[in-house]
Amino acid sequence: MDITDGASVGYLSTGSLTDLAPVTEQAAAEDAVAAVNGDFYDINNSGAPIGAAFADGRLLKSPSGNRTRMVAFAEDGTGRITHVEFDGTVELPDGDQPIDRLNSSDLPSGSIGAYDASWGDYPRTRAVQGVDDVTEVIVVDGAVSDVTDTPGEGQLPDGAVALVGRDGGAEILDELEPGDEVTVEWDARAADGGPVDTAIGTGDLLVDDGQVQDVNDSTYAARTAIGFSEDGTEITILSADGDNYSHSRGATLAEMARMMADRGVRTAVEIDGGGSSTMVTRLPGTDTLQVDNELSDGGLRNVSNGLGIFAPETSGTTTGLWLQTALNSDEAASDAPVGGGRPDRAFAGLRRTLSATPHDETYGPATDDPKLTWETGNGSVTGDGHTGVVVPDEPGTATVTAAAGSVDAEQTLDVLGAPARITPTERSVNIASLDDTATFGVLGYDEHGTSAPIEPGDVELDYDTSLFDVRADGVRGFEVVPHENGVGGLVTVRVGDTETSVGVSVGVEKQMLDTFDDPSDWYAYGVRADAEVEPTENGEDGAGLRLSYDFTQATATRLGVSSHNDSLGVSGQSRSFGLSIYGRGQGEWTAFTFVDADGNTLPAVYGPYITWEGWRTVELTVPEGYPQELYFKRLTIIETKASAQYTGDVLIDNLYVNAAPTVDVPPEPDVTDPVVAQDAAAGDAEWTFAVFNDAQFVARNPDSALVEGARRTLREIKASDADFLVIAGDLVDEASTADFELAQQILDEEIGDALPYYYVPGNHEVMGADIENFQNHFGDTHQTFDHEGTRFITLDTSLGTLHGGGFEQIAMLRSALDDAADDEAIDSVAVIAHHPPRDPTPSKNSQLADRHEAALIENWLADFQYQTGKGAAFIGGHVGTFHASSVDGVPYVINGNSAKSPSTGTTDGGFTGWSMFGVSPVSDDEQENARQAAHVGGPDWVTAELRPHVDELTLSVPQQVRVGDTASLSATITQGSREIPVTYPVSSAWEPSRQVHVGSPDDARARHSAVYDPRMRELTALRPGLVTLSVTVNDTTEHQRIRLVRDPR
């Protein structure tokens, strides 16, 4: 901020040093256009600031203790860092005595402090808590009005002063009597002799004379700092988010100092941080203040004071327009890892509403209420006052202009093609009672996986209006208002030719499933641990169950499990399950496991760590997408830390379910991603590389099926002629030295020197040991390398996050992308890590734990591809299924398990195998086209061939087809006991003989006896003949002859 432009800085408070309020309220009360929290304060007690406080040139408070440093502002707005000097005197009948403090929450031994009306109504005992010898004297109009041995409370009237003495100071004041004449005076000045109009106390000095000071560099927290240019006219205020409710880990004081110095300040200090750290600014053209930082407490904290930024007097005449989408990002429908939609995008043929707010020369409200006009070069725009609704015609961009006379503003929207599919933000909503409501939004996707929110005006709804109403909630989405309790219904949502559904249930009932009065149906087992259950009389309210476990038998993850012989549940829609658990604070992890109505076990739902002692109810929400009806099967107690070696137990009681009325929500249609090769091979590309992961073998069983699965995969990869291999984590299970030695042996025996390989650690590479064990055997945990124009960036997510593998790898990722953007020899990038940003299964257990890191990867890759026109892709594992999807045109491929059993069904990618990626270079022209037409989804540069292991391949093809008929073709893979249909996401190559035309019947020639439709997998007979069809999956090919006849025999 440059105060030479007319802005000024003022003191903010409630008017009382001990009456706290959020910065937003303090700023709004004074019409500040921006504000930041102020001094440290006597938190959880009086609330008084610790340092000095000046407002309008008047001293409100002297510094407490030795906290004399302050930021001070002169009346002309210039700021600086200085110290305060305080002097106070009380003239008594027996002589003068010094006043040590003014309005302070502390008082040194033997001293006298003064309090006036600025202190507020907080008890003045705060400064002398625990002191026996105390005297308070009230002075009004120069005379003593009261003498007492207990400081009072309540608001002092203007002009009155309370003198509080302790120890020797108390003895001096105790000599006074009502009526004695007493004169109280105090004064304060800046140590540098400069003027002080506004001032607050500060913490450590961060920058002095442009140099970073020696301050703490180890403690992370939310921070606020303020700094000044040499002449004090440029003011810099910096806020760093904390680690409680944001993506930031916080900052150290040294980091704040470096950031302030990098911004060119001459001097800088810290002011209060942590949960107090708050920065607010006024929205242009309004009087509304918004909070700009992520609050470390999750909400606004009441603070003692702050600094307000004030605009100069304004004309109120429109000098500009603040043009933006009426739907802000925070409220927009989104499926992003941390929320925040993209209303800056629109679909061709659908609307986007914009809002234009007039403002004056200070960005304050304009009072002349100008008439606005609207126009766009892509489609149409309809204006209604300050609101414009644009409907673009063509994909690309749409620039919308709003004008008020000679003043105008532009907003450019990215325009996507028509939605290929839509989804609601909530697949099902439960409304607890008739007094409550629920909301949902609608999100659209183009054919490249790029999403944008869809406004209610473009949505058609169909539902039973006797059960509930669904109303448009502005441009954000819809609000559901119930009419009847205990009911459920379906809302069908349509946008053009696309359709989706939202289930709505009204009412929820808590139903007890087991009180453990008779726990005979419960049994225990352990994984790498011993476990047992037994009845206990010490349940939460009577009998209960004790689950004990011995976690001293291994360093890898250990489980103690309490399971029911059957399963426990009720009819209806299970929203959550709860269980009372008596913990002993040893830090175990908890998980519930459910089964569906057919007895199929679903992925565990993880709960809190047992950091508490005594009883606590653990209630876990059923993930959206889990099948209903649902039943509780088991409680699992988990220890993942190798160093945690102990025996323990928990008591459990009172298992219940919160159930709502049943609503059958149709499943979303399957989404196929074009990155997965179908009827084409990755080998058709210019070069290939292979990826496999998740064998999870242990050295103590070197002849296991898991080892054989890994060996089989490596043999197949070696035979594929891939340029190199990437192991995307979890090759081993327990990370022991013997595990890694066996892994090396298997790689040497199966791969040898045939092709290079790169090993990326997963969570099982640290399951029983620190990452150093992996490093000792396989080297770097993260790295970059280039191959044939593609930059590969491997990341360590072994602890479930990026930061767990070291911040330097995040910096490496950023640097590698930036360098790839500028390097003409690089035309694509591939990021490979064990944990994907998103887990496509309902449990979401296998995605990056830090959702802000997931968003960071998605944003960085999308920006890289969008800005450069070069290709980008992400490859991961961990989930236990083969899956592919695109986010903003960037493909994300999840490689399934190579040996460990899959986590999903066979039609959902649940098979073992590996992936072959085919890469083609992205030419300069292709890069330019991708930059100019971002809506086309980026360059077509990579193909993923998902290759299951094939024990047997069976073709289901008729032996003969009558001319004019169409026959369906299919194939099945046998993989152990699994039967896998050769459909998406299995990659396969279907090749008819030369007498068969591939494509449309209209394009068939006289030599063609039949037509093959690869999309539908159908063969149409045109004339008699004999044709052959072959299908190849992985390394297995089967052939079938088909006779085309006029009349079947």
Summary of the structure (lengths in Angstrom):
residues: 1049
radius of gyration: 35.3
end to end distance: 90.1
largest distance: 131.3
contacts: 3790
relative contact order: 0.06
helix: 14%
strand: 41%
